[in-house]
Amino acid sequence: MNSISIESVSLASRPELRAPHSTGYRIKLLSQLLYRKFSDRLEPFGLTPFHWLVLCCLWQEDGLPTSGIGEKLQQVGGTLTGVLDRMEERGFVRRAKDPVDRRICRIWLTDSGKDLEDILPQVVADLHAQTWAGVPAQAQAQFSQSLNQAIANLS
């Protein structure tokens, strides 16, 4: 177990550890801002950012079992079940029992869900452009790599 002595770190000498300067705080702020902006852009379609994630999974592989979507998104079943309920109510997906193993429920896109693949990527691209305006592509790529490494370090 790693142990850090309280005396070994001084906030006066490490201002980057304190909010609003800390990386964690700024990542949380960026996440909240992105979530709000993305929610606003998806609202006219009756969608949320989580719905977008589910749609992306199904656009890649339609008919995934609920558990497969959960694994891809690293989500617990209860949370995903409610999201799928709302998506089904809004006509974007339908559920069907697996013909081979009836314990498995597969999620299929409806025509409305499929049609969104022609619309939503531009919505996301526009938000991406707004988010990264003025940031060189190389810096964006480095930031993404750094985030991946930080996530791996904590996983």
C-alpha positions as a printed Julia matrix, in Angstrom:
155×3 Matrix{Float64}:
   0.0     0.0     0.0
   1.33    3.42   -0.96
   1.37    5.94    1.82
   2.1     9.63    1.42
   3.18   11.6     4.42
   1.07   14.69    4.99
   4.23   16.72    5.46
   5.65   15.57    2.11
   3.2    17.64    0.07
   2.56   21.32    0.56
  -0.35   22.93   -1.25
   1.57   26.17   -1.23
   4.29   24.54   -3.32
   1.81   22.55   -5.47
  -1.06   24.91   -6.45
  -1.99   22.53   -9.29
  -3.41   20.18   -6.65
  -6.07   22.67   -5.51
  -9.37   23.46   -7.21
  -9.95   25.29   -9.44
  -6.45   24.48  -10.76
  -6.43   20.71  -10.23
  -6.68   18.44  -13.23
  -9.53   16.47  -11.68
 -11.58   19.6   -11.06
 -11.02   20.88  -14.6
 -11.88   17.5   -16.14
 -15.07   17.43  -14.08
 -15.92   20.98  -15.2
 -15.26   20.07  -18.86
 -17.41   16.95  -18.46
 -20.29   18.95  -16.99
 -20.09   21.59  -19.71
 -19.96   18.99  -22.48
 -22.86   17.09  -20.93
 -25.03   20.23  -20.77
 -24.21   21.33  -24.31
 -24.72   17.82  -25.69
 -27.98   17.41  -23.76
 -29.24   20.67  -25.23
 -28.41   19.52  -28.76
 -29.99   16.08  -28.32
 -33.16   17.3   -26.56
 -35.04   18.12  -29.81
 -34.63   14.46  -30.79
 -35.91   13.18  -27.43
 -32.48   11.81  -26.58
 -29.87   12.12  -23.85
 -26.09   11.65  -24.03
 -26.53    8.12  -22.64
 -28.98    7.34  -25.46
 -26.28    8.47  -27.9
 -23.88    5.93  -26.41
 -26.41    3.12  -26.75
 -27.19    4.14  -30.32
 -23.46    4.11  -31.17
 -23.19    0.54  -29.86
 -26.19   -0.58  -31.9
 -25.09    1.22  -35.06
 -21.89   -0.79  -34.82
 -23.66   -4.08  -34.04
 -27.43   -4.17  -34.08
 -29.12   -6.83  -31.97
 -26.67   -6.8   -29.09
 -27.82   -8.42  -25.86
 -28.5    -5.98  -23.06
 -25.47   -7.36  -21.23
 -23.3    -6.72  -24.31
 -24.29   -3.06  -24.38
 -23.62   -2.84  -20.65
 -20.15   -4.35  -21.09
 -19.26   -1.97  -23.9
 -20.42    1.03  -21.87
 -19.22   -0.32  -18.51
 -22.68    0.18  -17.02
 -24.65   -1.78  -14.47
 -27.88   -3.44  -15.61
 -30.36   -1.35  -13.63
 -29.18    1.92  -15.11
 -29.15    0.51  -18.64
 -32.58   -1.08  -18.27
 -34.2     2.3   -17.56
 -32.39    3.92  -20.47
 -33.54    1.15  -22.81
 -37.1     1.46  -21.46
 -37.17    5.14  -22.43
 -35.58    4.48  -25.81
 -38.16    1.8   -26.51
 -41.02    4.11  -25.41
 -39.73    6.75  -27.83
 -39.56    4.25  -30.67
 -35.78    4.1   -31.2
 -35.2     0.48  -30.19
 -37.15   -2.72  -29.68
 -36.41   -5.69  -27.47
 -36.67   -9.3   -28.58
 -35.84  -12.6   -26.94
 -32.88  -14.43  -28.44
 -34.26  -17.31  -30.54
 -31.55  -19.68  -29.29
 -31.39  -18.65  -25.63
 -34.63  -17.1   -24.4
 -32.91  -15.83  -21.25
 -31.11  -13.29  -23.42
 -32.88  -10.11  -24.48
 -31.48   -8.53  -27.63
 -31.84   -4.86  -28.5
 -32.61   -3.93  -32.07
 -32.78   -0.53  -33.72
 -36.11    0.53  -35.18
 -36.22    2.47  -38.44
 -36.3     5.67  -36.36
 -33.19    4.58  -34.48
 -31.43    3.72  -37.72
 -32.4     7.07  -39.28
 -30.65    8.94  -36.45
 -27.31    7.62  -37.73
 -27.71   10.01  -40.68
 -28.44   12.99  -38.4
 -26.65   12.77  -35.06
 -23.01   12.42  -36.14
 -23.17   15.98  -37.51
 -24.57   17.18  -34.17
 -21.62   15.56  -32.42
 -19.14   16.88  -34.98
 -20.43   20.42  -34.46
 -20.05   20.14  -30.68
 -16.58   18.63  -31.13
 -15.58   21.58  -33.35
 -16.91   24.07  -30.79
 -15.13   22.3   -27.94
 -11.75   22.14  -29.65
 -11.78   25.47  -31.52
  -8.31   26.98  -31.36
  -6.65   23.79  -30.12
  -4.24   22.23  -32.64
  -5.01   18.67  -33.76
  -1.71   17.43  -32.32
  -2.59   18.86  -28.88
  -6.04   17.25  -29.08
  -4.46   13.88  -29.86
  -1.95   14.26  -27.02
  -4.75   15.18  -24.6
  -6.71   12.1   -25.64
  -3.66    9.86  -25.19
  -2.96   11.4   -21.79
  -6.55   10.82  -20.68
  -6.36    7.2   -21.83
  -3.18    6.72  -19.82
  -4.64    8.36  -16.72
  -7.75    6.16  -16.98
  -5.55    3.07  -17.37
  -3.48    4.12  -14.36
  -6.58    4.28  -12.18
  -8.39    1.25  -13.58
